[in-house]
C-alpha cells in the first residue's frame, strides 16, 4: 500500500502498520518504522500505539521521552496516555510516581476516568496505605463525571485484603456485586477470585450461581476459574459437582478443565480418584496434554509408583515438539534414582541421554549414575566427560564417588 500510494495512505494506516510491525517483528523494528513516518499527523496517530508497546515492554525512560514528544505535538488531551504511564509505573514498582501523573492531568484539565481513579487508588494502596487509597475513593465519589462501578469497588476490596482489613474487603465486594452487569460476566470472576482470597466460600458460590443467570453460555475458562477457586477453598466435593455440570454442558472435552480436579486429587493423596478421573476423561474423549502427564507423574512419584511415573514422563516427553514443557528438577532426579534403586543400568543410561538432550541433566542425576558405576565396579570416565561438557560442578561427594569407582 505504501509503495503504491506513498504519502497518500492515511494516518490510521500508519498506526496499524506500526502495531503489526511490533507484533510480527519486535519493538526495535517498530521504532525504526515510526522514525520513517513522513508527517506529523501520521506520527500523532501512531504515538499511542508506540506508547502502549513501551508500557508492555516496561521501558520507562522511552515512555517518558515519548510523553514529552506527545505533549509537544498536543496529544496529551485525553486520559489514555496518562493511564498508560500509570500502568507502567505500577508494573515497574514506581507507584510513588503515579500521584505526579494525576497532578499533571489536573494541571492540564485532563478529566480522570474510572481507570485513572482505579490506578491512582491502587498505587496509593501500595505506597501509602489504606487511608490514602480511601481518600482517592472519596475524591472519585465527588466526581460527577465518573460512575462508580464494580471495578473500583473490587480494586478497593483488593487493597483492604492486602492490608488485612478483611471485614472492609468483604463489604466492598458485597457492594461491588450490586454493580455487576446482568448482560455480561466480565466482573463476576474478578469478584469470585477475590472472595476466594478472603476464604469466603459463601460469596464464591453465590456469585457462581448468579453468573449462570446472565445470558449466554459459560466458557471453559469460566469453569476452570470456579474449579480453581473451589480447590483453593478445599471444597473438593463441590468441585466434583461443578465438573459433572461442565461435562453435561459441553460435548467436546477440554482436558484443561478436568486437570484442575486431577491436580487437587494428586496433591491431596487421592491417587485412586485421580486415576479413575484420568480414565473417565479418556472415555469422554479428552486428550491429555503435557500438564495432565505432569500431574500424574508427580502424583505417582509421591506415592512411589515409579513404573507409572516413568510411563507418564515418556508420554510427556512425546509432546515436547508442540510445547516448551519441562518436568521439575525434583521429578527428574526421582526418576533417575528409581532406575538406580532397581539396578536398571541400561535404562538409566538411556534416561541420561534423554535428559541431557533436554538440558535437564543436573548433579544429582549424574551422582545417581556414578553410584551405579561404583556398585558395578565400572569406570565412570564417560560420565565424567559428560559432566564436563554440561559444565556440571563437582562437589566433594561426587569426587569421592568418582575415586571409589576408579579404585
PESUL-V82886 format. One record per residue. N is the residue number from 1. SS is DSSP state (a for helix, b for strand, c for the rest). BURIAL is I if it has 24 or more other ideal C-beta (glycine too) atoms within 12 Angstrom, else O. D_CENTER is the distance of its C-alpha to the mean C-alpha in whole Angstrom. Layout:
n = <N;N>
ss = <SS;SS>
burial = <BURIAL;BURIAL>
d_center = <D_CENTER;D_CENTER>
//
This chain:
n = <1;2;3;4;5;6;7;8;9;10;11;12;13;14;15;16;17;18;19;20;21;22;23;24;25;26;27;28;29;30;31;32;33;34;35;36;37;38;39;40;41;42;43;44;45;46;47;48;49;50;51;52;53;54;55;56;57;58;59;60;61;62;63;64;65;66;67;68;69;70;71;72;73;74;75;76;77;78;79;80;81;82;83;84;85;86;87;88;89;90;91;92;93;94;95;96;97;98;99;100;101;102;103;104;105;106;107;108;109;110;111;112;113;114;115;116;117;118;119;120;121;122;123;124;125;126;127;128;129;130;131;132;133;134;135;136;137;138;139;140;141;142;143;144;145;146;147;148;149;150;151;152;153;154;155;156;157;158;159;160;161;162;163;164;165;166;167;168;169;170;171;172;173;174;175;176;177;178;179;180;181;182;183;184;185;186;187;188;189;190;191;192;193;194;195;196;197;198;199;200;201;202;203;204;205;206;207;208;209;210;211;212;213;214;215;216;217;218;219;220;221;222;223;224;225;226;227;228;229;230;231;232;233;234;235;236;237;238;239;240;241;242;243;244;245;246;247;248;249;250;251;252;253;254;255;256;257;258;259;260;261;262;263;264;265;266;267;268;269;270;271;272;273;274;275;276;277;278;279;280;281;282;283;284;285;286;287;288;289;290;291;292;293;294;295;296;297;298;299;300;301;302;303;304;305;306;307;308;309;310;311;312;313;314;315;316;317;318;319;320;321;322;323;324;325;326;327;328;329;330;331;332;333;334;335;336;337;338;339;340;341;342;343;344;345;346;347;348;349;350;351;352;353;354;355;356;357;358;359;360;361;362;363;364;365;366;367;368;369;370;371;372;373;374;375;376;377;378;379;380;381;382;383;384;385;386;387;388;389;390;391;392;393;394;395;396;397;398;399;400;401;402;403;404;405;406;407>
ss = <c;a;a;a;a;a;a;a;c;c;a;a;a;a;a;a;a;a;a;a;a;a;a;a;c;c;a;a;a;a;a;a;a;a;a;a;c;c;c;a;a;a;a;a;a;a;a;a;a;a;a;a;a;a;a;a;c;c;c;a;a;a;a;a;a;a;a;a;a;a;a;a;c;c;c;c;c;c;a;a;a;a;a;a;a;a;a;a;a;a;a;c;c;c;a;a;a;a;a;a;a;a;a;a;a;a;a;c;c;c;c;c;c;a;a;a;a;a;a;a;a;a;a;a;a;a;a;c;c;a;a;a;a;a;a;a;a;a;a;a;a;a;c;c;c;c;c;c;c;a;a;a;a;a;a;a;a;a;a;a;a;a;a;c;c;a;a;a;a;a;a;a;a;a;a;a;a;c;c;c;c;c;c;c;c;a;a;a;a;a;a;a;a;a;a;a;a;c;c;c;a;a;a;a;a;a;a;a;a;a;a;a;c;c;c;c;c;c;c;a;a;a;a;a;a;a;a;a;a;a;a;a;c;c;c;a;a;a;a;a;a;a;a;a;a;a;a;a;a;c;c;c;c;c;a;a;a;a;a;a;a;a;a;a;a;a;a;c;c;c;a;a;a;a;a;a;a;a;a;a;a;a;a;c;c;c;c;c;c;a;a;a;a;a;a;a;a;a;a;a;a;a;c;c;c;a;a;a;a;a;a;a;a;a;a;a;a;c;c;c;c;c;c;c;c;c;c;c;a;a;a;a;a;a;a;a;a;a;a;a;a;a;c;c;a;a;a;a;a;a;a;a;a;a;a;a;a;c;c;c;c;c;a;a;a;a;a;a;a;a;a;a;a;a;a;c;c;c;c;c;a;a;a;a;a;a;a;a;a;c;c;c;c;c;c;a;a;a;a;a;a;a;a;a;a;a;c>
burial = <O;O;O;O;O;O;O;O;O;O;I;O;I;I;I;O;I;I;I;O;I;I;O;O;O;O;I;O;O;I;I;O;I;I;O;O;I;O;O;O;O;I;I;I;I;I;I;I;I;I;I;I;I;I;I;O;O;O;I;I;O;I;I;I;O;I;I;O;I;I;I;O;O;O;I;I;O;O;I;I;I;I;I;I;I;I;I;I;I;I;I;I;O;I;I;O;I;I;I;O;I;I;O;I;I;O;O;O;O;I;O;I;I;I;I;I;I;I;I;I;I;I;I;I;I;I;I;O;O;I;O;I;I;I;O;I;I;O;I;I;O;O;O;O;O;I;O;I;I;I;I;I;I;I;I;I;I;I;I;I;I;O;O;O;O;O;O;I;I;I;O;I;I;I;O;I;I;O;I;I;O;O;O;O;I;O;I;I;I;I;I;I;I;I;I;I;I;I;O;I;I;O;I;I;I;O;I;I;O;O;I;O;O;O;O;O;O;I;O;I;O;I;I;I;I;I;I;I;I;I;I;I;I;O;I;I;O;I;I;I;O;I;I;O;O;I;I;O;O;I;O;O;I;I;I;I;I;I;I;I;I;I;I;I;I;I;O;O;O;I;I;O;I;I;O;O;I;I;O;O;I;O;O;I;O;I;O;I;I;I;I;I;I;I;I;I;I;I;I;I;I;I;I;O;O;I;O;I;I;I;O;I;I;O;I;I;I;O;O;O;O;O;O;O;I;O;I;O;O;O;I;I;I;I;I;I;I;I;I;I;O;O;O;O;O;O;I;I;I;O;I;I;O;I;I;I;O;O;O;I;I;I;I;I;I;I;I;I;I;I;I;I;I;I;O;O;O;O;O;I;O;O;I;I;O;I;I;O;O;O;O;I;O;O;O;O;O;I;O;O;I;I;O;O;I;O;O>
d_center = <38;38;41;43;43;42;42;42;39;37;35;32;33;32;29;28;29;27;24;24;25;22;20;22;23;22;22;25;27;26;28;31;31;31;34;36;36;39;40;38;38;35;34;33;32;29;28;26;24;24;23;20;19;20;18;15;16;17;21;22;26;26;25;27;30;29;29;33;34;32;35;37;37;37;34;32;34;31;28;25;25;26;23;21;22;21;18;18;20;17;14;17;18;22;22;26;26;25;28;30;28;29;33;33;32;35;37;37;37;34;33;30;28;25;22;24;25;22;21;24;24;20;21;25;23;21;24;27;26;27;30;29;27;29;32;29;29;33;33;31;33;36;35;37;35;31;31;29;26;23;21;23;24;20;19;23;22;18;21;23;21;20;23;25;27;26;29;28;24;25;28;26;24;27;28;25;26;29;27;25;26;28;27;24;21;18;19;19;16;15;18;18;14;17;20;18;17;21;22;23;24;26;24;22;24;26;24;23;26;27;24;26;29;27;28;26;25;22;19;17;14;16;17;14;13;17;17;14;16;19;18;17;20;22;24;24;27;25;22;25;26;23;23;26;26;23;26;29;27;25;28;25;23;19;18;15;16;19;16;15;19;20;17;19;22;22;20;23;26;27;27;30;28;25;27;29;26;25;28;28;25;27;30;28;27;24;23;21;18;17;15;18;20;18;18;22;22;21;23;26;26;26;29;31;31;30;32;29;27;28;28;25;24;26;25;21;23;24;21;20;22;19;16;15;15;17;18;18;21;22;22;24;26;27;28;30;32;33;35;36;37;39;41;39;40;39;36;35;36;34;31;31;32;28;26;28;27;23;24;23;27;27;30;30;30;33;35;34;36;39;40;40;43;44;45;47;48;47;46;43;43;41;38;39;39;35;34;36;34;31;31;31;33;36;36;39;39;38;41;43;42;43;46;47;46;48;51>
//
